[in-house]
Amino acid sequence: MPTYAVTGATGRLGRLVIEQLLASGVPATEIAAIVRSPEKAADLAARGVEIREATYDDPSMLPGAVAGVRRLLLISGDTPGQRLAQHTAVIDAATLAGVERLIYTSILKADTTTNPLAPEHRATEEVLAASGLTHTVLRNSWYIENYTDQLPQYLRTGTILGATGGSRISAATRADYAEAAVSALTRPADGDAVYELGGTAFTFDELAEAVTEVTGSTVVHRDLSTAELASTLENVGLDAGTAGFVAALDHSIALGELATDSDDLSRLLGRPSTPLRDAIRAVRA
Ligand SMILES: NC(=O)c1ccc[n+]([C@@H]2O[C@H](COP(=O)([O-])OP(=O)(O)OC[C@H]3O[C@@H](n4cnc5c(N)ncnc54)[C@H](OP(=O)(O)O)[C@@H]3O)[C@@H](O)[C@H]2O)c1
């Protein structure tokens, strides 16, 4: 039976976690990838990782997916509105199966933030606490990739639009969060833990400076009000609900809710987190 199992293993974070587990020396036979589409995991199967098919939406598939697993990484689902039921189903299956430790990817400051994505994370943390499972909560701030994925648009328009009011954001790369998850999975058990994970904080002005410096193309940051950002996004084709949602995410940044001075990420990594400029350079390469 594999020691470790990772849900969402064909997703971007899950794939990085499996790669880094393997790179850290964990044998492939000790790893189970829990996936809803096994055909997407053929490359992992070819390397000896055990593929277990399950969707969060069908609780009957979950006991088999977690059977015999000692340490389970539950990567949060990607469908807001359904996630609490999905995560609860996994936690219930893990509890019944006697999983030794469950690690869950939450959001920074889950217990206090007004971020519209947070209520399902907060509720999942509560289910986890009530389950009696030994657990580790990885409260991840934003991925740097949320910004570097927009590099072509920044360069085309010369502008980074936002409504963050000059506040900082402790974004870190997916690869760093994956490595931190591997550290949490593989370290000796020490009871329940909550980590507030974020990289070196930057403002959108500093993001624009970094993009300009790395690419050699001048990009400036334009700070709007939340309402202005929502209407600008609607003008470029987003529906009102999505535009308002995106603007609300920036409002949460403006409130400082995605910034942290915690050094939990670098402590789990055993090194400083990847600098913003290196992440931009990696995309350019
Ligand atoms: N901190 C941030 O900035 C940030 C940004 C985006 C997302 N997130 C959160 O972090 C999670 C991981 O990020 P990511 O970049 O790896 O996202 P991703 O690439 O979209 O991966 C999501 C994974 O969840 C799996 N999944 C979705 N619904 C499922 C279901 N019903 N049953 C089983 N598996 C299901 C997907 O399966 P398939 O491979 O079959 O599609 C995929 O493997 C996201 O799901 C989201 O909760 C955080």
The ligand as a MOL file (V3000), in Angstrom:
LIG
                    3D

  0  0  0     0  0            999 V3000
M  V30 BEGIN CTAB
M  V30 COUNTS 48 52 0 0 0
M  V30 BEGIN ATOM
M  V30 1 N -3.5750 30.1510 -4.3800 0
M  V30 2 C -3.9610 30.4440 -5.6020 0
M  V30 3 O -3.5740 31.4630 -6.1940 0
M  V30 4 C -4.8640 29.5000 -6.3190 0
M  V30 5 C -5.1800 29.7460 -7.6580 0
M  V30 6 C -5.9990 28.8360 -8.3110 0
M  V30 7 C -6.4980 27.7340 -7.6360 0
M  V30 8 N -6.1880 27.5310 -6.3300 0 CHG=1
M  V30 9 C -6.6950 26.3830 -5.5670 0
M  V30 10 O -5.6550 25.4230 -5.5340 0
M  V30 11 C -6.0850 24.2050 -6.1450 0
M  V30 12 C -4.9310 23.5930 -6.9190 0
M  V30 13 O -4.4750 24.5300 -7.8700 0
M  V30 14 P -4.0610 24.0590 -9.3250 0
M  V30 15 O -3.3800 25.2000 -9.9300 0
M  V30 16 O -3.4140 22.7400 -9.2790 0 CHG=-1
M  V30 17 O -5.5070 23.8910 -10.0150 0
M  V30 18 P -5.8500 22.9960 -11.2740 0
M  V30 19 O -4.6780 22.8650 -12.1800 0
M  V30 20 O -7.1260 23.5610 -11.8200 0
M  V30 21 O -6.1240 21.5540 -10.6490 0
M  V30 22 C -7.3130 21.2640 -9.9590 0
M  V30 23 C -7.3210 19.7580 -9.7700 0
M  V30 24 O -8.5180 19.4000 -9.0740 0
M  V30 25 C -9.0810 18.2630 -9.7480 0
M  V30 26 N -10.5120 18.2420 -9.5280 0
M  V30 27 C -11.4020 19.2150 -9.7600 0
M  V30 28 N -12.6420 18.8060 -9.4740 0
M  V30 29 C -12.5270 17.5120 -9.0650 0
M  V30 30 C -13.4510 16.5290 -8.6570 0
M  V30 31 N -14.7570 16.7950 -8.6220 0
M  V30 32 N -12.9850 15.3190 -8.2840 0
M  V30 33 C -11.6660 15.0430 -8.3190 0
M  V30 34 N -10.7280 15.9360 -8.7210 0
M  V30 35 C -11.1640 17.1490 -9.0900 0
M  V30 36 C -8.7600 18.5020 -11.2050 0
M  V30 37 O -8.8810 17.3010 -11.9400 0
M  V30 38 P -8.5780 17.2440 -13.5410 0
M  V30 39 O -7.0810 17.2160 -13.6750 0
M  V30 40 O -9.2470 15.9940 -13.9680 0
M  V30 41 O -9.1780 18.4910 -14.1230 0
M  V30 42 C -7.3190 18.9840 -11.1010 0
M  V30 43 O -6.4590 17.8950 -11.0090 0
M  V30 44 C -7.2820 24.6110 -7.0020 0
M  V30 45 O -8.1530 23.5120 -7.2100 0
M  V30 46 C -7.8970 25.7070 -6.1670 0
M  V30 47 O -8.6730 25.1800 -5.1010 0
M  V30 48 C -5.3780 28.3830 -5.6700 0
M  V30 END ATOM
M  V30 BEGIN BOND
M  V30 1 1 1 2
M  V30 2 2 2 3
M  V30 3 1 2 4
M  V30 4 1 4 5
M  V30 5 2 4 48
M  V30 6 2 5 6
M  V30 7 1 6 7
M  V30 8 2 7 8
M  V30 9 1 8 9
M  V30 10 1 8 48
M  V30 11 1 9 10
M  V30 12 1 9 46
M  V30 13 1 10 11
M  V30 14 1 11 12
M  V30 15 1 11 44
M  V30 16 1 12 13
M  V30 17 1 13 14
M  V30 18 2 14 15
M  V30 19 1 14 16
M  V30 20 1 14 17
M  V30 21 1 17 18
M  V30 22 2 18 19
M  V30 23 1 18 20
M  V30 24 1 18 21
M  V30 25 1 21 22
M  V30 26 1 22 23
M  V30 27 1 23 24
M  V30 28 1 23 42
M  V30 29 1 24 25
M  V30 30 1 25 26
M  V30 31 1 25 36
M  V30 32 1 26 27
M  V30 33 1 26 35
M  V30 34 2 27 28
M  V30 35 1 28 29
M  V30 36 1 29 30
M  V30 37 2 29 35
M  V30 38 1 30 31
M  V30 39 2 30 32
M  V30 40 1 32 33
M  V30 41 2 33 34
M  V30 42 1 34 35
M  V30 43 1 36 37
M  V30 44 1 36 42
M  V30 45 1 37 38
M  V30 46 2 38 39
M  V30 47 1 38 40
M  V30 48 1 38 41
M  V30 49 1 42 43
M  V30 50 1 44 45
M  V30 51 1 44 46
M  V30 52 1 46 47
M  V30 END BOND
M  V30 END CTAB
M  END
